[in-house]
Amino acid sequence: MAASIHFRAGCEMRQYKWMTSTPPMHARLIDGKAIAQSLKLEVRGAIEALVAAGARRPGLAVVLVGNNPASEVYVRNKRRSCEEVGVVSVAHDLPASATEAELLALLRRLNYEPTIDGILVQLPLPPHISGRAVIEAVDPAKDVDGLHPYNLGRLAQREPLLRACTPYGVIKMLQHIGVAPSGMRAVVVGASSIVGRPMALELLLAGATTTVCHTRTRDLAAEVARAELLVVAAGKPQMVLGAWIRPESVVIDIGIHRTADNKLVGDVEFAAAAARAAWITPVPGGVGPMTIATLLSNTLEASVRRQGLKSAD
Ligand code: GUN
């Protein structure tokens, strides 16, 4: 009797362990950190060649308003990366009490500052400042964030100039691993102006059959299950379940969140998704580093155009 109880307890234990253990990893990891590092080396090499040929070193103004802790970390990383590649970064830190008029006046000055090639205003802004007014106040030729309606319009019309950093970073990542979106069934989860919408335009430009899901999408699981190429920028921790992932798909997770037990997770349930997908981005070390590397490459691009070293299209 005692033996049989012991046996049953052992079975339950094994079953419990099976149900809660991490499913085996099937996907290959897309190492955004390494891809970003090679892009940064390229940018650094190009900048040193320009400077050696007598051109001016590219300059980036990085504007931070207030003290959102996540924004402070992002801005610190951006400034440090500028140093790594030889971009001159100029810091403008405004207090949370700064008015919209003060910020717009700063942007007007930066638009006219000859040594500044790129202007980045870290988002989100305090609620009393209109993000729209700020984005539109940046000279499109210096809009290294690629968020000005002119630059988004150029992308929508298939003639991109400066392209939004995160979506363009994803495209570069796909190129690096040899995944061509052309003809693929792509699904973007999230329709924000900074990521989801420009991401959909990038995928459309790259020839993917593109669906955008958002808060009113009726059956998200069914849409995700159809995706050969899935890009998630929903802003909700682990909301895309691994069981929804189409086998052998490519999964790009743009989300990053800190959990109560101090772990970083994305918008996708990673382990279960990695058991099904062919390729997947880790969080951290996936899309995040690519966003910064693309910002630097955009700054170089803007500088080259502004210095007349390449004709504007
Ligand atoms: N905050 C989160 N993502 C971004 C981005 O791509 N650009 C800017 N300026 N702010 C952000």
Residues whose N, C-alpha, C, O or C-beta is under 5 A from the ligand:
A	BS01	GUN	V121 Q122 L123 P124 D145 C165
